[in-house]
Amino acid sequence: MNRRLLVLLLGVVATVGFGCAVQGQPFEKITSAPGNAVIYVYRPYSYGSSALRPAVTCGEDTARIGPGGYHAFIVPAGAKIVCSIQTDAGTDEVEFQTERRSYYIREELGWGLLTATPHLNPVDTDAAQTEIQSCVLEPQIGSAK
């Protein structure tokens, strides 16, 4: 009986410690200043790889996004912007020639041999609107660079 209780307790601790989604404010669309575009990078909640938060860089800004979180990158319109993500297993990047509008990128982490393989997937606005509604603003503490 004590062994079952120990296994249950360890399972709860692992879930609380590693499986929690990001805590924060629900998704809210940003109205950017004139001359800017907004790139929303979001990561739908998934228990797999939930302990990993690789840095995502768009233009000059970097953020770490956990499962169930998003970050809004405000970038100049009319510029060539590269968004990238990197883990030990590889790198992925997406390039935009920005206009004054919103862009959406889904961060996905697949599993490689030993670690997560990163992927940035541009998503059309309609599909992104339903997915990003369940995400919350990722609190950023200090610089992720």
C-alpha positions as CSV (number, residue, x, y, z in Angstrom):
1,M,0.0,0.0,0.0
2,N,2.8,2.4,0.8
3,R,4.4,1.7,-2.5
4,R,1.3,2.7,-4.4
5,L,1.0,5.9,-2.4
6,L,4.7,6.8,-3.2
7,V,4.2,6.1,-6.9
8,L,1.0,8.3,-6.9
9,L,2.8,11.1,-5.0
10,L,5.8,11.0,-7.4
11,G,3.4,11.2,-10.4
12,V,1.6,14.2,-8.9
13,V,4.9,16.0,-8.2
14,A,6.2,15.3,-11.7
15,T,2.9,16.6,-13.2
16,V,3.0,19.7,-11.1
17,G,6.7,20.4,-11.6
18,F,7.0,19.6,-15.3
19,G,3.6,19.4,-16.9
20,C,2.0,22.7,-16.0
21,A,1.0,25.1,-18.7
22,V,2.1,28.7,-18.6
23,Q,0.3,30.9,-16.1
24,G,-0.6,34.4,-17.2
25,Q,-3.1,36.7,-18.9
26,P,-5.4,35.1,-21.6
27,F,-4.7,36.0,-25.3
28,E,-5.3,39.6,-26.2
29,K,-4.6,41.0,-29.6
30,I,-2.2,44.0,-29.6
31,T,-2.9,47.1,-31.6
32,S,0.6,48.1,-32.7
33,A,2.0,51.5,-33.3
34,P,1.8,52.9,-36.8
35,G,4.6,51.5,-39.0
36,N,4.9,48.2,-37.1
37,A,3.8,44.6,-37.6
38,V,3.1,42.0,-34.9
39,I,4.3,38.5,-35.0
40,Y,2.6,36.2,-32.5
41,V,4.6,33.1,-31.7
42,Y,2.5,30.6,-29.7
43,R,2.9,27.1,-28.4
44,P,-0.3,25.1,-27.8
45,Y,-0.2,23.0,-24.6
46,S,1.3,19.6,-24.9
47,Y,2.6,17.5,-22.0
48,G,5.4,16.1,-24.1
49,S,8.5,18.4,-23.9
50,S,6.7,20.6,-21.4
51,A,9.9,21.2,-19.4
52,L,11.7,22.7,-22.5
53,R,11.5,26.4,-23.3
54,P,13.9,27.0,-26.1
55,A,14.6,30.7,-27.0
56,V,12.7,32.1,-30.0
57,T,14.1,35.1,-31.7
58,C,12.2,37.4,-34.1
59,G,14.2,40.4,-35.3
60,E,16.0,41.9,-32.3
61,D,13.7,40.4,-29.5
62,T,14.0,37.0,-27.9
63,A,11.5,35.1,-25.7
64,R,11.2,31.7,-24.1
65,I,7.7,30.3,-24.6
66,G,6.4,27.4,-22.5
67,P,3.5,25.1,-23.3
68,G,0.2,27.0,-23.5
69,G,2.0,30.4,-23.9
70,Y,2.5,33.0,-26.5
71,H,4.7,36.1,-27.1
72,A,3.9,39.1,-29.3
73,F,7.0,40.4,-31.2
74,I,6.5,44.0,-32.4
75,V,8.7,44.5,-35.5
76,P,9.0,47.2,-38.1
77,A,6.7,46.9,-41.1
78,G,8.4,46.8,-44.5
79,A,11.4,44.9,-43.1
80,K,12.8,41.5,-43.7
81,I,12.4,39.7,-40.4
82,V,13.8,36.3,-39.5
83,C,12.3,34.3,-36.6
84,S,14.4,31.4,-35.4
85,I,14.4,28.7,-32.7
86,Q,17.3,26.4,-31.7
87,T,17.8,23.3,-29.5
88,D,20.6,20.9,-29.3
89,A,18.8,18.8,-31.9
90,G,18.6,21.5,-34.5
91,T,17.5,24.9,-35.7
92,D,14.5,26.2,-37.6
93,E,13.7,29.6,-39.0
94,V,10.9,31.5,-40.8
95,E,11.4,34.6,-42.8
96,F,8.9,37.4,-43.4
97,Q,8.8,40.5,-45.5
98,T,6.5,42.3,-43.1
99,E,3.6,44.5,-43.8
100,R,1.5,46.4,-41.2
101,R,-0.5,43.4,-40.0
102,S,-0.4,40.4,-37.7
103,Y,1.4,37.2,-38.4
104,Y,1.1,33.9,-36.4
105,I,3.7,31.2,-35.9
106,R,3.0,27.9,-34.0
107,E,6.1,26.7,-32.1
108,E,6.3,22.9,-32.2
109,L,8.7,20.6,-30.5
110,G,9.0,17.1,-32.0
111,W,11.2,14.4,-30.5
112,G,14.5,13.5,-32.0
113,L,16.9,10.8,-30.7
114,L,17.7,12.4,-27.4
115,T,16.1,15.9,-27.3
116,A,13.3,18.0,-28.9
117,T,13.5,19.0,-32.5
118,P,12.3,22.6,-33.0
119,H,9.9,23.7,-35.7
120,L,8.3,27.1,-36.4
121,N,5.1,26.7,-38.5
122,P,3.5,29.8,-40.0
123,V,-0.3,29.6,-39.5
124,D,-3.0,31.4,-41.4
125,T,-5.0,33.9,-39.3
126,D,-8.3,31.9,-39.2
127,A,-6.6,28.7,-37.9
128,A,-4.4,30.6,-35.5
129,Q,-7.3,32.5,-33.9
130,T,-8.9,29.3,-32.6
131,E,-5.6,27.8,-31.4
132,I,-4.1,30.9,-29.7
133,Q,-7.3,31.6,-27.7
134,S,-6.3,28.9,-25.3
135,C,-2.8,30.4,-24.8
136,V,-1.7,32.9,-22.2
137,L,0.9,35.7,-22.3
138,E,4.3,34.3,-21.4
139,P,5.8,36.3,-18.6
140,Q,9.4,37.3,-19.6
141,I,11.9,37.7,-16.7
142,G,15.1,39.3,-17.8
143,S,16.7,38.7,-21.2
144,A,16.5,35.3,-22.9
145,K,19.5,36.0,-25.1
